[in-house]
Every structure is written in C-alpha cells, then in structure tokens.
Amino acid sequence: MSNINKLEDFATQVRRDILRQVHAVNSGHPGGSLGCTEFLVALYQEIMNRKEGFDMDGIGEDVFYLSNGHISPVIYSVLARSGYFPIEELSTFRKLGTRLQGHPSTHDGLPGVRIASGSLGQGLSVALGTAQAKKLNNDDNLVFTLHGDGELQEGQIWEAAMYAAANKVDNLIATVDYNGQQIDGSTEEVCSLGNLKAKFEAFGWDVLEVKEGNNLEAIIAGLNEAKSKTGKGKPVCILLHTMMGNGVDFMMHTHAWHGKAPSNEQLELALSQNPETLGDY
C-alpha cells in the first residue's frame, strides 16, 4: 500500500471518529472538522517534525496551534491516532469531567494541546510569541496554525498579521480553511473577506493557494512549498480551499452542518460513506 493510500485510510477513519463523537453527545461541529481532516492528517502524519511524547514548550520540534477551536472533533481524533493519548478517550468527547471539551483546553493537561482555543482570532497572536521564542532559542523548527475564514473577520487577526510582517516572523506558516462558510451562511454574504490573497500580500505576507484543499497530495505539496518559503524574511500564509462537510455528501455545499449533530439515520448514512479502516474506538 502506498503512503498516500495509508493517509487516505487514516483520513477516512478520522471522519468516522468525528461523526461518532458529535452524534454520541448530540453536540459539536462536524462540518468544519470534516473539511479540515485531510489537512490535519497530512500535517501530523507527513509534514511536522514531532518528538516522542509531549511537552508544553515544544522546543526542538514543530508546533501547531488550532485557532478555530470549535473543530475540536478532528484535532482530537488526529491527536489520538497520532499517539498523543488513548484512542478510547474519544468516547468521552464533551462529557462531564472529560479532557476532551467542546473547545480544546489546557486545564486538564491533554497531550497535544498547548492553548485553549474557543474565542476566535487569538491563535495567530499566540503562534507569533512561540515563533519568536524559537528564534531566541536558536530553534530552527516551525510554527503552524489553522484558522477559519470566518475567523478572519476578527480584528485581532489583522493586528497579528501586521506584527508578523513588521517583525519578519519567517518561521511561521498560517493556514486558512477557505471554505467560504460560517455559522450564519456564506462568508461573502455575512461579511465579505474580499480578495484574501491580496490582503495578506498587502500586509507583507508570502501567500500561496491550495485549490484542492481536500486532496492529500495537493495539501502535502502545498505545505512543502510553504516550508520552502520560510526563513526569507516573511511569514507564510496558505489559502486552503476546502469543502465544509467533505466526505459526507449531504453535509457538503452548505453551512447547515457547521454546528449540528446527525440523527441516528443520518449517522448510519454518513458512516456508510466512510467505511472503517483503522478500527473504531
């Protein structure tokens, strides 16, 4: 089996995990989680330089911050299946006393989580601090972030974007989940982002686009290209064109599944489109 086939099997299982987590508690955000599955699988399984075990400082390895924390089901699944904590713990998602809260939290020391991310717009600022600390520590590893395109309507993002360019934070790769959807509808209708590529470039960033944001080979190629642009005096932004609800036909092409759990019948249909590959929790 080729490595891409293995990654595709990994992504299929992650989609099953997302669906089952959200259904079990009738709560959560499946749409964006499904849309970012391939990206996070590629990042953790193929791209990032990761050490054995986990520590909060992240010295000597690449660091990732999830800024749009409501897509917690996907990051929990990817972290568990990448060895950060037991896969069986996914069954505790959003339950009383769990470490797997609706939005990731540092309160209970969940391995793989370095910031609490619930309020949107803050992850880029945290990432900038980490990226600059790495430079001070002569640590050549990179800092990665993920943001929703709706999140870019938050003002703190653009303050951080200005700061990153002004201070030549060139060990940072920020990825935007560019699906054009948010909780109230399309980003264009709610509050248009305009020409996002031109905006980031005007703020002094190096920008590239991945048009097939749910294609593992395209994502890996895009991330490797982004890595090749680091260390050249500019922060790097990837505009990742994804499909909200990817992998489940009735969840795609709509914002309706941003924060809604499937019924029993809908779960069975969704799971039938994503057959078990690595074993359910």
ABEGO torsion letter per residue (X at the ends): XBAAAAAAAAAAAAAAAAAAAAAAAGBEBAAAAAAAAAAAAAAAAAABBBBBEBBAAGBGBBBBBBABAAAAAAAAAAAAAAGABBAAAAAABGBBGBABBABBBAAAGBBGBABBBABBGAAAAAAAAAAAAAAAAGBABBBBBBBBAAAAABAAAAAAAAAAAAAGBAABBBBBBBAGBBAAEBAAAABBAEBAAAAAAAAGBBBBBBABAABAAAAAAAAAAAAAABGAGBBBBBBBBBBBGBGBAAABGBAAAABBBBBAAAAAAAAAABBBAAEBX
